[in-house]
Amino acid sequence: MSESQQVILNHEAGSGVPLTLRNVSIVYRTRKGEVQAVRDVSLDLHAGESIALIGESGSGKTTLGLGIVRLLVKSAEVTAGEITYRRDGKEIGVLALNKNALREFRWKECSMVFQSALNAFNPVIRIWDQMRDTAQSHGWKDKKAIRQRSLELLRFVQLDADRVIDAYPHELSGGMRQRVLIALSLLLDPQVLILDEPTTALDILTQRTIIDLLRKLKDEQHFTMIFISHDLAIAAELADRIATMYAGRIVELGSSDDIFYRPRHPYTLGLIRAVPKVVGDFQELFSIPGSPPDLIDLPSGCKFHPRCPYATDRCREEEPDLETVGPDHMAACWHWQDVEKELQTKPLHSVA
Ligand code: SF4
């Protein structure tokens, strides 16, 4: 058994649904009005599965992640829906948890790794003290055992554990801090990990190290993961399923292969076409015209209609729900068959 596999993480692949979202809506209350950041999102996250939420900034991805672990800012509120978490046959209504139960839930069941590793640490507290504080505040008393566990996890994320554990955050590079943050999030052995833009702001080689690490978590430790990413290549590499979000809603949901090779929503198609290619003939870079809608004053009908090349009068009047467009593949579009037809004549290339 490799050193990394010695880390005791109590996971089983492929059984049950640890997290269910039903019709979840989240708004931010601002002076200008209610920002409808997440609208009527339903999702089942299966044990051992990794799912990527993709979409432009402001599509609701991060708000949804924060809503799941109930770390929304004060001005935000889950206005509708249910979030249910399951472990050992027990069901937990996440939205009904009290303060203490919520703290336990956030570290022991469902942990979130935030976008900026730089800001996540207290700069004047050594890594060891941050890890020890976290463990002790959850009832661990044995300092020696905490240190042992912390060293194991730092080794698991491929750091020089003996050096890093006594370092201050500013002594570590961005990539090292990101790995420490992942180790910290694993300290209490959560079942579900939510990673918000895990490789943003890292150089390309460091990105590769983080991707390899996440792959290891997925393949060897069978973590159930939600990736929030605007980087489609990372989503393609790490996710079993992908949910495209637009204006707070999931507009397409399918396997990675379905999304990248058989997209049925014009927005997903636009995102894929906008990925620059590094091989083949030079082509002008495609971009989706216009910009994401004002979430305080959403357009009528399908929220993508002002930017959509397939839009018709029906699109301007009625918002479509997700419908089945293939096995385990759903899209919310009145004209998904037109996308299918277009792809038969103009096939996509891989983005991975
Ligand atoms: Fe475009 Fe209409 Fe489909 Fe919306 S419903 S994505 S506007 S074709």
Residues whose N, C-alpha, C, O or C-beta is under 5 A from the ligand:
A	BS01	SF4	P266 C302 F304 H305 C308 Y310 A311 T312 C315 A332 C333 W334 H335
